[in-house]
Amino acid sequence: MGQFERPRRIVRPDAGPGQQGLTTGAGQRRVTGAPGPAAPLRRERLTPRPKVLREAVARLDAGLDENARRQLAEWIGQEYQASYGEIPLGLFARCYLGPPYVDHQLNLFEVILRHFTPADQVPAPFADARTLVRSGGYAFVEVYTGGLLLPVLDDGTVVRP
């Protein structure tokens, strides 16, 4: 294995116990694998995020019903897989619902959207993304398995760690 390569996730029809999965398209495949060490930074990950993807991430905070949120999160996951070769563990972003909420987490594998008040404790590995989001400089932060954080600016530029 080369210096900048990492082991690939196993793609198979069914995820076993203790493995994460995500339906990734019409073929109903599941991307599986347990969290592991931080992966090397690949060039695809630094490609600017298109407006349509940034708008989809922003819409997740718009009070969508459960089914609409699930469909949108699955579409976002498919876009990440197709465009960047990997789906982030989740995203962390500012929350625009208003007080008492200040930020929120989207877990793309389980399609969970959680809103946090300033006093709430954010679970790892999303806790480190909270500081970046609260700075107000980023639209959202991508959180990858192994702790890699990639902040995304409002114009779609990905900030290199």
C-alpha positions as CSV (number, residue, x, y, z in Angstrom):
1,M,0.0,0.0,0.0
2,G,1.4,3.4,-1.0
3,Q,2.2,6.2,1.4
4,F,-1.0,8.2,0.7
5,E,-3.4,5.2,0.4
6,R,-5.6,3.8,3.0
7,P,-7.5,0.6,3.3
8,R,-10.8,0.7,1.4
9,R,-14.2,0.2,3.0
10,I,-15.8,-3.1,2.2
11,V,-18.9,-2.9,0.1
12,R,-21.4,-5.7,0.5
13,P,-25.1,-6.1,0.6
14,D,-25.6,-6.4,4.4
15,A,-23.8,-4.7,7.3
16,G,-22.9,-7.0,10.1
17,P,-23.3,-6.3,13.9
18,G,-21.2,-3.3,15.0
19,Q,-20.7,-2.0,11.5
20,Q,-22.0,1.3,10.1
21,G,-23.9,1.4,6.9
22,L,-25.6,3.7,4.5
23,T,-27.8,3.0,1.6
24,T,-26.0,4.6,-1.3
25,G,-28.2,4.4,-4.3
26,A,-30.6,2.5,-6.5
27,G,-28.5,-0.6,-6.1
28,Q,-29.3,-0.5,-2.3
29,R,-25.6,-1.2,-1.5
30,R,-24.3,-0.5,2.0
31,V,-21.0,1.0,2.7
32,T,-19.7,-0.7,5.8
33,G,-16.8,-0.4,8.1
34,A,-15.9,0.4,11.7
35,P,-14.3,3.7,12.5
36,G,-10.6,3.6,12.2
37,P,-7.5,5.8,12.2
38,A,-7.5,9.1,10.4
39,A,-7.1,8.7,6.7
40,P,-4.5,10.6,4.6
41,L,-5.9,13.7,3.0
42,R,-6.7,13.0,-0.6
43,R,-7.0,15.7,-3.3
44,E,-10.7,15.0,-4.0
45,R,-11.5,16.0,-0.4
46,L,-10.2,19.5,-1.0
47,T,-12.3,20.1,-4.1
48,P,-14.7,23.0,-3.5
49,R,-18.2,22.0,-2.6
50,P,-20.8,23.0,-5.2
51,K,-23.6,25.4,-4.4
52,V,-26.3,22.6,-4.8
53,L,-24.5,20.5,-2.1
54,R,-24.1,23.5,0.2
55,E,-27.8,24.4,-0.2
56,A,-28.9,20.9,0.6
57,V,-26.8,20.9,3.8
58,A,-28.4,24.2,4.7
59,R,-32.0,22.9,4.0
60,L,-31.5,20.2,6.7
61,D,-31.9,22.9,9.3
62,A,-35.2,24.1,7.8
63,G,-37.5,22.1,9.9
64,L,-38.1,19.3,7.4
65,D,-40.2,16.3,8.3
66,E,-38.4,13.0,9.1
67,N,-38.9,11.5,5.7
68,A,-37.8,14.6,3.7
69,R,-34.7,14.9,6.0
70,R,-33.8,11.3,5.5
71,Q,-34.1,11.6,1.7
72,L,-32.0,14.8,1.6
73,A,-29.3,13.2,3.9
74,E,-29.1,10.1,1.6
75,W,-28.8,12.4,-1.4
76,I,-26.0,14.3,0.3
77,G,-24.2,11.0,1.2
78,Q,-24.5,9.8,-2.4
79,E,-23.0,13.1,-3.7
80,Y,-20.1,12.8,-1.3
81,Q,-19.4,9.2,-2.4
82,A,-19.6,10.1,-6.1
83,S,-17.7,13.3,-6.0
84,Y,-15.1,12.9,-3.2
85,G,-14.8,9.1,-2.9
86,E,-15.9,8.9,0.8
87,I,-18.9,9.8,2.9
88,P,-18.1,11.9,6.0
89,L,-19.2,10.4,9.3
90,G,-21.3,13.5,9.6
91,L,-21.5,17.3,9.3
92,F,-21.6,20.0,12.0
93,A,-23.1,23.4,11.3
94,R,-24.6,26.6,12.7
95,C,-28.2,26.3,13.6
96,Y,-30.7,28.9,12.4
97,L,-33.7,27.7,14.3
98,G,-33.1,30.3,16.9
99,P,-32.8,30.3,20.7
100,P,-32.0,28.1,22.5
101,Y,-30.2,26.3,19.6
102,V,-26.8,27.4,18.3
103,D,-25.5,24.5,16.3
104,H,-26.5,21.0,15.0
105,Q,-25.0,17.7,14.0
106,L,-26.0,15.5,11.1
107,N,-24.8,11.9,11.1
108,L,-25.0,10.7,7.5
109,F,-24.9,7.0,8.4
110,E,-27.9,7.1,10.7
111,V,-29.6,10.2,9.4
112,I,-29.8,11.8,12.8
113,L,-30.1,15.5,13.1
114,R,-29.4,16.8,16.6
115,H,-29.7,20.4,17.7
116,F,-27.5,21.7,20.6
117,T,-27.9,24.6,23.0
118,P,-24.8,26.4,24.2
119,A,-24.8,24.3,27.4
120,D,-25.2,21.0,25.7
121,Q,-22.2,18.7,25.5
122,V,-21.5,17.6,21.9
123,P,-20.3,14.0,21.4
124,A,-16.9,13.1,20.0
125,P,-15.7,13.4,17.3
126,F,-18.1,16.3,16.6
127,A,-17.0,18.3,19.7
128,D,-13.9,19.6,18.0
129,A,-16.0,20.8,15.0
130,R,-18.1,22.9,17.4
131,T,-15.4,25.4,18.0
132,L,-14.9,25.9,14.3
133,V,-18.6,26.4,13.6
134,R,-19.0,28.8,16.5
135,S,-16.3,31.0,15.0
136,G,-18.9,32.0,12.4
137,G,-16.3,31.6,9.6
138,Y,-17.6,28.3,8.1
139,A,-20.9,27.1,6.6
140,F,-20.3,23.7,8.0
141,V,-17.6,21.3,9.1
142,E,-17.2,17.8,7.6
143,V,-16.3,15.2,10.3
144,Y,-14.5,12.1,9.0
145,T,-13.8,8.8,10.7
146,G,-10.6,9.1,12.7
147,G,-11.1,12.7,13.6
148,L,-10.3,14.5,10.4
149,L,-12.2,17.9,10.2
150,L,-12.6,19.7,7.0
151,P,-14.2,23.2,7.4
152,V,-16.2,24.4,4.4
153,L,-16.5,28.2,3.8
154,D,-19.8,29.8,2.6
155,D,-18.4,29.9,-1.0
156,G,-17.7,26.1,-0.9
157,T,-13.9,26.4,-0.4
158,V,-12.6,23.5,1.7
159,V,-10.0,24.7,4.3
160,R,-7.0,22.5,4.4
161,P,-6.2,21.2,7.9
